[in-house]
Amino acid sequence: MKYFIPLVLAVTAWTTSPLSAATPGGESELAARLQQLEAETQALRAELQQMREEPVALPQVSATPVSYAPGAKNNGDVDYYTFSELSGMMQSTAKKYAWTKGDFTIVPYGFLWGNMVYESGRTYSPGRSYVLWVMPGNQQGDDKVFLADGKNTRFGIDVGGPRLPLFCCAKTGGKIEFDFQGDFANTENKGGVLLRHAYVEAKNSDYRLLIGQTWDIISPLYPTTCLYSVYWDLGNIGYRRPQLRYERYLAFSNTTLLTLQGSLNANILSDFNGHADIIREPGGWPTIEGRAALTLGHRGKGCKPTVVGVSAHIGEVGFDYFNGGALVDDDVRRRTWSFNTDLDMPITSRFGVRGELFCGEALGTYLGGIGQSINPNTLEPIRSQGGWVELYYYWTYRLHSHFAYGVDDPFDQDIPANGRLYNQFYYANIMFDATKQFQLGFEVGQLKTLYNGLDEGNSTRLEFMARYAF
């Protein structure tokens, strides 16, 4: 680079000089200048070759934890590599993490996830090692429980494809992901495959178009917890469902971004599974979800902007109602809706707050209303409200703690006999990122569920988690 500017100046001077013209007596000086330029070119080539073979100092990766303080440096030992060696290393690394097939790139990923749980009171969870609510005190609610599980383990594949000229050269791609918390044969060590994500998409810096199954648009945040079910039915709503989604990103400046999202979703009723007199069925129009979110602050790697959002959904759930095998009411339709807010706000480089609030009705399939959408006696929707808040603090770069409280509170007058009236949790945990891939966590939580006509359920929950990502 130090020879580049003099070389440009020399060429410019020659082309604007009178000697550059075919004047008498200028030919000898022109030949001399050409010889000089040739000599300088040869010198530059020799220096470039020397730079290619000259060792470059790179710091070794140290096992010592890096200070979390901004600007802190880790003075490790130094290894030396040539440019040729570095090029080979980068190519080798790329091949390790991706497969290619024509214009497509296929990147596998996953979590190897094991946990151990102790509960002072028995809880309800189809997957055994996570919790949705506490069983009533007079229905085994006081039984102590120990569990160990590996079904949280998940695998996935990210696919990247060619760009689409008709869609502003948007990059195509997709994802498929599954874990082992699906239906299984009543034996804890025989997990069933559960589909989490399966979609295709086209996206760029301005928009995203997606079709397939993935997360709901509404209430997109999740508590940072050891619990697999992230306190669904306990104040945190939102799940996964098939959808057609469009997102638009409007960057007004380097510190202000407006995100607009909308989707058409499958209308699903999660209540009455196996109920003899109520047969679930899809409705005649899709559930509509939407969200607007404002991002304030610098964006990008290492940045922590504040994000505040509002979201909502409206749709219908459907079923046929029988009595003793005789059809009583055909094609019953009930409205489902919600209005939600979410906030993720770092206060300092170490400390921050995040959380969500919601209200709505017939929210069982969104994991609200403590899993209750329709009163089976009145066939009317169950209204509910609630939310959660989390405070977090990073003690060091790798050691961090999270403290959260949440509640899901259906309207008492909507709940049938023996139904669930109130669900509450709070927890504190500590997590250690041994490496970027390996995380350990320990969490202490307290849960309470109130019932209409049954004893309340209480449980203190201790959970240890080890998760290895690849």
ABEGO torsion letter per residue (X at the ends): XAAAAAAAAAAAAAAABAAABBBBGAAAAAAAAAAAAAAAAAAAAAAAAAAAABBBBBBBBBABBBBABBGBBBBBBBBBBBAAAAAAAAAAAAAAABBBBEABBBBBBEBBBBBBBBBABBBBBAAGABBABBBBAABGAABBBBBBBAAABBBBBBBBBBBBAAAGGBBBBBBBBBBAABBBBGBAABBBBBBABBBBBBBBAABBBBBEBBBBABGABBBBBABAAGGBGAGBBEBBBBBBBBBBBBBABAABBBBBBBBBBBBBBABGBGBAABBBBBBABBBBBBBBBBBBEBBEBGBBBBBBBBBBBBBBBBBBBBBGGBBABBGBBBBBBBBBBBBBBBABAABBBBEBBBBEBGAAAAGBGGGBABBAAAGBBBBBBEEBBBBBBBABAABBBBBBBBBBBBBAAABBBGBBABBBBBBBBBBBBABAABBBBBBBBBBBBBBBGBBBBBBBBBBBBBBBBX
